[in-house]
Amino acid sequence: MKKVIILLLLLSQQLFSQGKDELFEKGNEHYKLANYSEAISSYQEIEALGFISSELYYNLGNCYYKLNQVAPAIYNYEKALLINPLNEDAQSNLVFAKRLTIDAIEELPKTIFQKLDTSLVKKLSYNEWATVAVVFSVLGAILFLLFYFSYTPSKKRLFFVTSIISFLVLFITSFFTVKEYSYVNTTVEAIIFSKNTDVKNAPTFNSEKVFTLHEGTKVRVLDTVDNWKKIRIADGKIGWIIADEIKILRIF
């Protein structure tokens, strides 16, 4: 009985996988024919099946970009980069999509550590950093065993130094893994989907407007009160916005 259940599960998984591939090809064909809305429907069916990838959201972003829908285009490019920060096509197209936004927000100056974080740590996801850490842990263990069982002084020195370097890299990459995991699980970002929205100084309709944002702008969500979200934009300004006017950036 167990074998039958396992066989059925494998067959269903294969059928789902085949369906995903067919939908992806179908979406690509629609895109080539400039049927962008139809392509979006095909790609969204794949997402509904639970098959997500950086390429899928990149393609969705391209479709929305072609339809001049700024917020959904930026939203999907950002999701593509959440899955794979090294997706250069998504990075490039995100730059073009952001040029269509109205809000010109000047970011706060970054410290040396923040620049290092952006240029190095955020180049990989926490899963990728974890993979690098595992590789160097295995490499360090092998090199240490080679050092331990070697009798030639020159080889012992070589294996000792390289094992120390491997364990040092293991420590650094483990730190990056924990840091990125913590960032992903504690930082909530979103994209403005409303054409324009007033940001208030308190989570009430009769509170004072502090500034206005437009579709496509990326914000960081700090707090939630009822149907209001407390947000911060890149220049450090803080305010409250109606939750329905933003869409949270999440993969799952």
N, C-alpha and C positions, 0 to 999 in steps of 0.2 A: 504493500500500500504506500509506504514511504517513497519507494522508487517511482511509483506512478505520479505522486504529488510533485516530486523533484523534477520529473520529466515534463509535467505540465507547466511548472514554473519556468523551466528553461525555454520551452516552446513559446510561452507567452512573452517572455523577455525578448526572444528573437523576433517575434512578430512586431512588438513595440519598436524595436530597433530598426527593423525594415521600414515600418511606418514613418519613423523619424527621418530616415534617409530620403524616403520618397517625398515627404513634405518639404524637406530642405531643398531638394532638387526642384520641386514644384515652385517654391518660393523664389529660387534663383531664376527660373525661367520667366516668371511673372515680372521680376525686376528687370531682366534684359529687355522685355517687351514694354517696359515703362508702365506696367500695371502695378503700381506701388501699393495701392490699398489691398489688392489681392495677395501680393507678396507678404504684406503685414499679417494678413489672416493666416497664411500658411505657417509663418514663423511663430505666431502666437499659439497655434495648435501644438507645435513642438514643445513650447514652454509649458502648455497645459498638461502635456504628457509627463513632465518632470525632467525633460532633457534640456539642460541649459549649458551654454558655453559662451566664451568671449566672442566667438565668431557669430553666434546667433544674435546677440545683442548688437554687435557691430553692424550686421545686416539690417536689423530693425532700425538702428540709428540712421543708416543710409536712406532707407525708405522714407522715414519721416522728414529727413533733410530735403529730399527731392520734393516732398509735398509742402515744403516751407513751414513745417510744424516745429518750431524752434525748441520748445520745452521737451516734447517727447524725443526729439533727436538727441539733445544733450543728455537727457535722462538715460537713454540706452547706451550711448557712448561711455558714460560714466560707469554703468553697470558692466560693460565689456571690460573696462579697466579695473574694476573691483575684482573680477575673476582672473584677469591676466594684465598686470601693470605694464608688461613689456609689449603689449599689442600696439605696435607703432602706427598702424593704419587708424586705429581708434583714437590714438593720441593726436594724430595729424588732423583727422576730420573733426575732432572735438574743438580744435583751435578755430577751424572755419565756422563751425556752428556757433561758437561763442561770439563771433563777429556780428552775428545777426541779432544779438541781444541789445536791449536799449541801455540797461544800467552799466555805467562805466565806474566800476568800484576799484579804487586803488588799494592794493593789499598793504597791510602793515609791514614795515621792514622786518626781515627775518634775522635771527641771531645766527652765529656760525653753526651752532648745533642744529638749528632748524633747517638750515641750508644743507647740512650733511645728511639729515634725516630724509629730506626730499630727494637729494641726488643719489643717495645710496640705499638706505633702508627701505624706502617705499618703491624701489625698483622691482622688488619681489614681494609676493604675498607671504603671509605667515606659513602657509603650507609649503611653499617653495623654500623658504628659509629653514623650515624643519627638515626638509629633504637634504639640504646642504649639510645641516648639523649631523644628521645620521651618517651621511657619507664620510664626514671627517672623523666621526667617532669610531667607525669601523676601520678607517685608514690609520688612525692613531693607535688603535689596539694592535693592528697587524705590525706596524712599524715598531711598537714597543716589544712585541714578541720576537721580532727579528733582532732587535737590539739585545734582548735577554739571551737569545740562543747563539748569537754570533761570538766568534772567538778572535777574529781579526780586529785589532784596535781601530783601524781606520773605518771599518764597517760599523763597529759599535758606535763610534762618534757620529757617523752619518745617520744611522738609524735613531740614535738618541735625539739629535738635533731636530730631525724631521718629525719625530713623534711628538716632541714638545711643541713644534710649530702647529702640527695637526690639532693637538689638544687646545692650543691657544685659539685657533680658528673655530674649533668646536664651541668654546666658551663664548666667543663673540657672536657666532651665528645663533647660538641658543638664546643669547640676550636679545638679538634682533627678532627671533621668533616670538618670544614672550612679549616683547614691546609691541609688535604688529598685531598679535592676537588681542592684547589688551586694548589697543587703539580701535580695532574693528568692532570689538564687543562693547566698548564704552562710548564711542563717537557715533552720533547719529547725524547724517547729512541728508539734505533734501533739495529738490528742484522746485522752483516756483512754477506752477502750471496756469495760474490765473493771468490773463492779459496784463492786468495791473492790479495791485492790491496795496491798501494802506496799512502800514505797520504802526501799531499803537504803543503807548507807553504803559499800558495795563491791559489785562485780559478781559476787557469789557467794550461794548460797542460805543458807549458814550465817552470813552477815554480819548485823550489827545493823540492826534496823528504826529509821529516823529519823522517818518520818511515814507517814500513810496517805492515799491519794487515792481518789476515787470517779469514776464515769462522768461524762463531759461536761466534765471539767476540761481546760483548755488548758495545754500545757507546751511548753517550748523544748528541743529535743534538742541536746546539746552534744558527745556522743561516743558511740562504739559499741565494745563489746567482746563478741565472740561473739554470744550472743542477749540481750545486755543493752544498755540505752540509758541514758546519763547525761543527766539532765534538770534543768531549773531551772524553778521555778514563779514566779508574779508577785511574790511577796514576797521572792524572792531565795534561797529554800532550794534546795539541790542534793542529788541522790541518784541511785541506780541503780534501774531498773525493767526487768522482763522485756519484751523487744521486742514479743512477741505481745499484750501488754495495751494497746498504743497503736496508733493509726492515723495515719500521717504525712499532713499536709496538703500535697497537691500537686495540680496541675491535670492534668498529663499523666502 
